[in-house]
Amino acid sequence: MNHLAALLFLTALLILAPSCASLEQPSVSPAILAQLGQRGVPSGTIKRISTGRVLDFDDILSLLKARVSETGIVAYIKSTHAPYSFTRAEFQQLLDAGAGSGLIIHLAQSLAQHEASKAKHPRGSRWTLDPYFNDPLFRGSAPFRFAFPRDWNDPRFVFDPL
C-alpha cells in the first residue's frame, strides 16, 4: 500500500511540476532595462521586452540603432517563438542599421516555420489563432513555456561596445 501511495505522489508531482514552472514570469535585469533606456530605446520596446512580448519591426530597428548585439536580439526573438514577416525594404533598413546575416536569416526562418505550420493545420496555426500574437493589448501568458534568454542579464552579451 505504501508503494501505491508513493507512486501516486510521484505521478502527481510530475504532472504538477511543469505547470508550476510555466507560471514564472519572464524577467530581465532592471540594469539591462535601464541601459536600454539610456541608449535611446523607446519605452514601448522596453516594456515589450520586460514583459516577454513579440517585437515588431520598429522594435528590432531601435535595438540595432542602440547597439544591442545581434546575438542578443536573435536570442530574444527566438524565445518568443513568433513569426517575423518583413518586407524587402524593411530587411534593407535592418541591414543598413547594422543587422548581420544571422539576424536576417533567423527572421526569414521564423516566417518559413510559420508558413509550414499553417500548411499542416488547415484551421490555422497557433500564431494565427492565439491572441498572444495578434492582440497588442493581450495581458495573458504566452502560449508556450516562455524561456527568457538568460544571457539577457549579462550586459556583455546584450550590448555591443559604443
C-alpha positions as CSV (number, residue, x, y, z in Angstrom):
1,M,0.0,0.0,0.0
2,N,2.9,2.4,0.8
3,H,4.3,1.8,-2.7
4,L,1.0,2.7,-4.3
5,A,0.8,6.0,-2.3
6,A,4.4,6.8,-3.2
7,L,3.7,6.1,-6.9
8,L,0.6,8.3,-6.8
9,F,2.6,11.1,-5.1
10,L,5.4,11.0,-7.7
11,T,2.9,10.9,-10.5
12,A,1.1,14.0,-9.2
13,L,4.4,15.7,-8.7
14,L,5.4,15.0,-12.3
15,I,2.1,16.3,-13.6
16,L,2.1,19.5,-11.5
17,A,5.8,20.4,-11.7
18,P,5.7,21.7,-15.4
19,S,2.6,23.7,-14.7
20,C,4.2,25.4,-11.8
21,A,7.3,26.3,-13.8
22,S,5.1,27.8,-16.5
23,L,3.7,30.3,-14.0
24,E,7.0,32.0,-13.7
25,Q,7.1,35.4,-15.3
26,P,9.8,36.2,-17.8
27,S,12.3,38.6,-16.4
28,V,15.3,40.6,-17.4
29,S,17.6,42.5,-15.2
30,P,16.5,46.1,-14.3
31,A,20.0,47.2,-15.1
32,I,19.7,45.9,-18.6
33,L,16.3,47.7,-19.0
34,A,17.9,50.9,-17.6
35,Q,20.8,50.6,-20.1
36,L,18.3,50.2,-23.0
37,G,16.6,53.4,-21.9
38,Q,19.9,55.2,-21.7
39,R,20.8,54.1,-25.2
40,G,17.6,55.6,-26.6
41,V,15.4,52.5,-26.9
42,P,11.8,53.7,-26.9
43,S,9.8,52.9,-23.8
44,G,7.3,50.8,-25.7
45,T,10.1,48.5,-26.8
46,I,11.5,48.3,-23.3
47,K,8.0,47.4,-21.9
48,R,7.6,44.7,-24.5
49,I,11.0,43.2,-23.6
50,S,10.3,43.4,-19.9
51,T,7.0,41.5,-20.3
52,G,8.3,39.0,-22.9
53,R,6.2,40.2,-25.8
54,V,6.8,39.8,-29.5
55,L,8.8,42.6,-31.1
56,D,7.8,44.4,-34.2
57,F,10.0,45.9,-37.0
58,D,10.4,49.3,-35.2
59,D,11.4,47.5,-32.0
60,I,14.1,45.5,-33.8
61,L,15.3,48.5,-35.7
62,S,15.6,50.6,-32.5
63,L,17.5,47.8,-30.8
64,L,20.0,47.8,-33.7
65,K,20.4,51.5,-33.5
66,A,21.0,51.3,-29.8
67,R,23.8,48.8,-30.5
68,V,22.2,45.8,-28.9
69,S,24.2,42.9,-30.1
70,E,22.9,40.8,-32.9
71,T,23.2,37.6,-30.8
72,G,21.2,39.3,-28.1
73,I,18.4,40.2,-30.5
74,V,18.4,36.8,-32.0
75,A,18.2,35.2,-28.6
76,Y,15.3,37.3,-27.6
77,I,13.3,36.8,-30.8
78,K,13.9,33.0,-30.7
79,S,12.5,33.0,-27.1
80,T,9.2,34.5,-28.4
81,H,8.6,31.6,-30.8
82,A,6.9,34.1,-33.2
83,P,7.0,34.6,-36.9
84,Y,8.5,37.8,-38.1
85,S,7.2,39.0,-41.5
86,F,9.0,42.0,-43.0
87,T,9.1,43.5,-46.5
88,R,12.2,43.6,-48.6
89,A,12.5,47.3,-47.9
90,E,12.3,46.6,-44.1
91,F,15.0,44.0,-44.4
92,Q,17.1,46.5,-46.2
93,Q,16.6,49.0,-43.4
94,L,17.7,46.4,-40.9
95,L,20.8,45.7,-42.9
96,D,21.5,49.5,-43.2
97,A,21.2,49.7,-39.4
98,G,23.8,47.1,-38.9
99,A,21.9,43.8,-38.9
100,G,24.1,40.8,-39.7
101,S,23.3,37.7,-41.7
102,G,22.4,35.8,-38.5
103,L,19.6,38.1,-37.6
104,I,18.2,38.3,-41.2
105,I,18.4,34.5,-41.6
106,H,16.6,33.9,-38.3
107,L,13.8,36.4,-39.2
108,A,13.3,34.7,-42.5
109,Q,13.4,31.2,-41.0
110,S,10.8,32.2,-38.4
111,L,8.3,33.1,-41.2
112,A,9.1,29.9,-43.1
113,Q,8.4,27.8,-39.9
114,H,5.1,29.7,-39.5
115,E,4.1,29.0,-43.1
116,A,4.9,25.3,-42.7
117,S,2.8,25.2,-39.5
118,K,-0.1,26.8,-41.4
119,A,0.1,24.2,-44.1
120,K,-0.1,21.4,-41.5
121,H,-3.1,23.0,-39.8
122,P,-5.9,24.0,-42.2
123,R,-7.9,25.8,-39.5
124,G,-4.8,28.0,-38.6
125,S,-1.6,27.8,-36.7
126,R,-1.2,28.9,-33.1
127,W,0.2,32.1,-34.5
128,T,-3.0,32.9,-36.4
129,L,-5.4,31.7,-33.6
130,D,-3.8,32.8,-30.4
131,P,-4.4,36.3,-29.1
132,Y,-0.8,36.5,-27.8
133,F,0.4,37.0,-31.3
134,N,-2.5,39.1,-32.6
135,D,-3.7,41.4,-29.8
136,P,-1.3,44.2,-28.8
137,L,-3.2,44.6,-25.5
138,F,-3.2,40.9,-24.6
139,R,-2.2,40.5,-21.0
140,G,-2.2,36.7,-20.5
141,S,0.7,34.3,-20.6
142,A,2.5,33.2,-23.7
143,P,1.0,30.1,-25.4
144,F,4.3,28.2,-24.9
145,R,6.6,27.8,-22.0
146,F,8.4,31.1,-22.2
147,A,12.2,30.9,-21.7
148,F,13.6,34.4,-21.4
149,P,17.2,34.3,-22.6
150,R,19.3,34.0,-19.5
151,D,22.1,35.8,-21.4
152,W,20.0,39.0,-21.4
153,N,21.0,39.5,-17.8
154,D,24.7,39.9,-18.9
155,P,25.4,43.3,-20.4
156,R,28.5,41.9,-22.2
157,F,26.1,39.6,-24.2
158,V,23.4,42.2,-24.8
159,F,25.3,45.3,-25.8
160,D,28.0,45.9,-28.4
161,P,30.6,48.5,-27.3
162,L,29.7,52.1,-28.1
